[in-house]
Amino acid sequence: MKSLLLGNEALAQGSIDAGLSGVYAYPGTPSTEITEYIQKSKLAQELKIHTTWSVNEKTAMEAALGMSYVGKRSMVVMKHVGLNVASDVFMNMAVSGINGGLVVVVADDPSMHSSQNEQDSRFYGKFAMIPILEPSSQQEAYDVMSYAFDLSEDVKLPVLLRMVTRLSHSRAGIKVKQRRDQNEIDLPRDTSRFALLPSNARKQFDLLVSKKDTLVHCSETSNLNSLRLSENRNTGIIACGLAYNYLMENIGEDLSFYSILKISQYPLPKEKIQALYRHCDKIIVMEEGYPIVEELLHNYFDENDKIKGRLSGDLPRTGELNPNIVGRALGLFQNSTEPVPSVVTPRPPQLCDGCGHTDLFNTINEVIREIGDKNVFGDIGCYALGALPPMNTVNTLIDMGASITMAKGAADAGMDNAIAVIGDSTFTHSGMTGLLDAVYENSPITVIISDNSAVAMTGAQESTAVGRLHKICLGLGVHPDHLKTIVPLKKNHDENVEVLRNELKYKGVSVIISERPCVRLSRDQKEVIKAKIAALN
Amino acid sequence: MKTNIILSGVGGQGILTIAAVLDTAALSEDLFIKQSEVHGMSQRGGAVQSHVRISDKEIFSDLIPEGQADLILSVEPMELLRYMPFLKKDGWLVTDSESFINTSNYPDKKELFNQIKKHPNHVIVDATEIAKKIGNSKAANMVLLGAASAIIPLSEDSLVKAIKELFQHKSERIIKLNLEAFAEGKKVAEGITDLAASK
């Protein structure tokens, strides 16, 4: 029987079966289940595949590169904005090349279901000049992994594998194949390509640029890119990744009417595109994310009217595709639908009942009444919901760690009483360096680390901060007199307000650690955390 | 044969358990299945839905097109109405009568039920009430699945087996409770959904 797997899980099983030796990742929707699946896999445990979470996406990718350096197959997994964090190593390992196969899995979130932007990772792949694979179905997500690792080792480059939310979080029955063994340790013959001093880097960069023809040839001959020309020359469709499914949903068995180029591998197969272009009067480009392929087509052919897509307005410029949007772009009949009755009201996400963040926000809100508003800089995590009613505590939410550094910048500009609110895991991910900036100048800010001992938003994964926050803050140079701990409970409210009030009076760096475990942690998880803290002390 | 089902509710109410039963049963009947779900921020007390598609042929889209759902099965009445654009003309609505109120502007319940009753094919079940009587309000989702089972093209046998399989790691009592919930739900909807079953 087939196994029923999420797109993310299919990909994860595919990586195990492709001889993976280690996965490195930081949790982030919609990518999290890939790593979790391998962590829970008995087979992966038997095979001693590395699965522990990393502190952030950059450290994860560097570790994956280290594993590749010694010749093993490694994978690094993140959400789209995580690739911004890892972009330094990402761009440079394209120049150095890899040794053992290395696949960078990035899950994009078009329509921003759980994200602050809908950036398209294919841009990064193109920027780094490496191959990009974009599966269109769960089975393809499974199947593509062995090809991804083989391709990576063949061309000696990391391969970017792009997922999108709907594929990541949808299940289907999957057929699995025989597993390939892991690579043996095999150090690179010449390590100079990994030492990117200018003289080496120039050579390597020329080599990277010269690989373009090979990569295009791979795309041209790949099973992942298939061209089917129809006798009807009216409409040609380029369907990238998941868009292919929405297309097939609409045209069903009526294949004779359209010429279709399915794209799941980049750089684009130029010959196939030219063949389609010459064959058809009109080309519609369907792609999830940014109009990257559509733009490239304009560059190739310089004939604006013939190319339709998100830029021409035939498909919406922003947001994810769906079968209805794709059907409309094809001018197909759509069933009339009932509207949502006006009686229905929105139900936005909110903090859980009994969440410690709520009590913390109540404390901050009381002080805001005294000091004035717009002073609270927020960060990424459940507590970002503090920017919404009923709390309305937090004013900003930009990227991992920005609360501390934005508060510092505001204080530098003369803001009194700048407050940063950051979670424990976000703090170790990207807050520590910013705190050192603030300590270095003794900036007048109050940093509140809302410590719930988990990466809560993505499903309460382990936090690397557990049991270490005090020592980290002291180590970074926070003055012991201004490192406070509170427990955000209703009964402590007055006491906590007093602590915050006092620290705001201090014109230097204060850190208040607000400690209360996430209500979503199971009893077992809490026991593990307790044991960890005990082992540290 | 292709059946499109939208499951709806509020994050944490257990629609994914219903989805898992449908998935398992469909696979055991060697059918194709696609089932989308919501992870991440919306799961925190927000509106969530799952698209379940079952077919004897390959399924392409993970999402059900608007106007093509044969059934909207909701564990909460307002969340049922949120997905009305997906309903097929002769599709079915099945919902728990019990509201989950975590917003300050939750609508008037009477008005909600009036809207649901406007549609000819509807089943409103006191699923939470029934589940409580059986022994655990959490089994409301299995009551609802039972109530909708005549509209779902999977055999009772494979649905029951799927429930047993999914709860196999729990106690005997919990398995029994969920099976009873399923049977009670089926009983409640008998007569109403016969029309669909006879098709």
Boltz contact constraints between the chains, C-beta under 6 A:
constraints:
  - contact:
      token1: [A, 4]
      token2: [B, 23]
      max_distance: 6.0
  - contact:
      token1: [A, 4]
      token2: [B, 27]
      max_distance: 6.0
  - contact:
      token1: [A, 29]
      token2: [B, 39]
      max_distance: 6.0
  - contact:
      token1: [A, 29]
      token2: [B, 40]
      max_distance: 6.0
  - contact:
      token1: [A, 114]
      token2: [B, 40]
      max_distance: 6.0
  - contact:
      token1: [A, 114]
      token2: [B, 41]
      max_distance: 6.0
  - contact:
      token1: [A, 166]
      token2: [B, 62]
      max_distance: 6.0
  - contact:
      token1: [A, 169]
      token2: [B, 37]
      max_distance: 6.0
  - contact:
      token1: [A, 169]
      token2: [B, 39]
      max_distance: 6.0
  - contact:
      token1: [A, 170]
      token2: [B, 34]
      max_distance: 6.0
  - contact:
      token1: [A, 170]
      token2: [B, 36]
      max_distance: 6.0
  - contact:
      token1: [A, 170]
      token2: [B, 62]
      max_distance: 6.0
  - contact:
      token1: [A, 171]
      token2: [B, 35]
      max_distance: 6.0
  - contact:
      token1: [A, 172]
      token2: [B, 34]
      max_distance: 6.0
  - contact:
      token1: [A, 173]
      token2: [B, 27]
      max_distance: 6.0
  - contact:
      token1: [A, 245]
      token2: [B, 60]
      max_distance: 6.0
  - contact:
      token1: [A, 245]
      token2: [B, 61]
      max_distance: 6.0
  - contact:
      token1: [A, 246]
      token2: [B, 61]
      max_distance: 6.0
  - contact:
      token1: [A, 248]
      token2: [B, 60]
      max_distance: 6.0
  - contact:
      token1: [A, 249]
      token2: [B, 60]
      max_distance: 6.0
  - contact:
      token1: [A, 249]
      token2: [B, 61]
      max_distance: 6.0
  - contact:
      token1: [A, 322]
      token2: [B, 63]
      max_distance: 6.0
  - contact:
      token1: [A, 323]
      token2: [B, 61]
      max_distance: 6.0
  - contact:
      token1: [A, 323]
      token2: [B, 65]
      max_distance: 6.0
  - contact:
      token1: [A, 324]
      token2: [B, 65]
      max_distance: 6.0
  - contact:
      token1: [A, 324]
      token2: [B, 66]
      max_distance: 6.0
  - contact:
      token1: [A, 335]
      token2: [B, 67]
      max_distance: 6.0
  - contact:
      token1: [A, 337]
      token2: [B, 66]
      max_distance: 6.0
  - contact:
      token1: [A, 337]
      token2: [B, 67]
      max_distance: 6.0
  - contact:
      token1: [A, 337]
      token2: [B, 85]
      max_distance: 6.0
  - contact:
      token1: [A, 338]
      token2: [B, 84]
      max_distance: 6.0
  - contact:
      token1: [A, 340]
      token2: [B, 82]
      max_distance: 6.0
  - contact:
      token1: [A, 340]
      token2: [B, 84]
      max_distance: 6.0
  - contact:
      token1: [A, 341]
      token2: [B, 81]
      max_distance: 6.0
  - contact:
      token1: [A, 341]
      token2: [B, 115]
      max_distance: 6.0
  - contact:
      token1: [A, 343]
      token2: [B, 107]
      max_distance: 6.0
  - contact:
      token1: [A, 343]
      token2: [B, 111]
      max_distance: 6.0
  - contact:
      token1: [A, 343]
      token2: [B, 115]
      max_distance: 6.0
  - contact:
      token1: [A, 344]
      token2: [B, 78]
      max_distance: 6.0
  - contact:
      token1: [A, 344]
      token2: [B, 81]
      max_distance: 6.0
  - contact:
      token1: [A, 344]
      token2: [B, 82]
      max_distance: 6.0
  - contact:
      token1: [A, 345]
      token2: [B, 105]
      max_distance: 6.0
  - contact:
      token1: [A, 345]
      token2: [B, 107]
      max_distance: 6.0
  - contact:
      token1: [A, 347]
      token2: [B, 46]
      max_distance: 6.0
  - contact:
      token1: [A, 347]
      token2: [B, 47]
      max_distance: 6.0
  - contact:
      token1: [A, 347]
      token2: [B, 103]
      max_distance: 6.0
  - contact:
      token1: [A, 348]
      token2: [B, 46]
      max_distance: 6.0
  - contact:
      token1: [A, 349]
      token2: [B, 41]
      max_distance: 6.0
  - contact:
      token1: [A, 349]
      token2: [B, 42]
      max_distance: 6.0
  - contact:
      token1: [A, 349]
      token2: [B, 44]
      max_distance: 6.0
  - contact:
      token1: [A, 349]
      token2: [B, 45]
      max_distance: 6.0
  - contact:
      token1: [A, 349]
      token2: [B, 46]
      max_distance: 6.0
  - contact:
      token1: [A, 350]
      token2: [B, 45]
      max_distance: 6.0
